[in-house]
Amino acid sequence: MPNFKAWISAARLRTLPLSVSGIIVGSSLAMNHLFWQSSIFWLAILTTIGFQVLSNFANDYGDGIKGADDNREGEQRMVSSGLISPKQMKTGILITAIFSMISAIVLIYYAFGAEDFLHSLLFFMLGIASVIAALKYTIGENAYGYSGLGDGFVFLFFGLLSVLGSYYLLDHQMVLDLLLPASTIGFLSMAVLNLNNMRDIENDAKNNKNTLVVSLGSSKAKIYHYVLICLAVLLTLLYSIINDHSIRQLIYVIAFIPLMINLVTVYKNKEPKLLDSELKKVALSTFLFAVLFGIGQIF
C-alpha cells in the first residue's frame, strides 16, 4: 500500500485554499445580511474540500493512465510516478466520493431540514453534479479537460455555485448583485487553471490534451489571463460601488497587489515551466481576497 505521504501529495493540499474561497465569500455576504449558522459554514467547507480532493485524485488518475503526466512540470503526480497504482487510486476516488456525498447530505439537512424536500433535492443533485464534474475532467474518452471546457466548469463550480450556493444555504434566497463577487472568484480560479495550462502547454500538446491554452497558443493565452484578472478586479469594485461600501470594506484591494505583480511576471515570461510558482501566488491571492472581503463584510 502507498504510504500516507503519497496520498497527501495526491490530495494536493495547496489547491484547498482556492477551493474554499467561494464559500468564505458567500458565507460572509450572508453574515452581512444577518443570516448565519456556523454548522452550515463548516459543513460547506468540509464538503468543498472533499470535492476538491476527489477532483485531485481523479485528475491524477485520469492523466496518469493516459500518460499526460509523464513529462509534466510542477508537482509530481502519484499514478504516473508509480507511487500509487491505478487500482489503488480508483479505491481512493470511491472512498472520497462517498465521504463527500455524506458530508453534502448532512449539510443539506442542516440547511433545509427534513421538510423542505424540493430545496434538499436540488442541492443533492448539485452534489451529484459536482462528483460527476470532478470525475469527468480527465477520466474517460470524452473528458472535458481534454477539449478546452475546463475553464467554463471552473467558473461555474468554483465561482457561481460556490459563492451563490453557500449564500443560499444560509439565507434561502438569491440576490442578483452577488453574481459580481461570485464571478470574481470564478475568474480568479480560471486564472489559476490558465497558468497551470500555460505551464504545461508543451506536454499537453504532445499528449492531445487540448486545453484552451493549447488552442489559443501562448501569446493569446497571456491576453486571456490579463482579461481574467482585470475582470475579477473590476467586478468586485463595481459590487462595492453599487452597495455603497465604506472605505474600510475595501480592505480586499490589498489582495490585488500580488495579482498586478503576477500580470507583469506573465507578460515577461518566456519559459512556461517558470510559471509554476505563479499558480501558488494567484491561488493564495484569491484566498487572501476572500478572507479580506469577508472581514470587510462582517466588521
Disulfide bonds with the S-S distance in Angstrom:
none
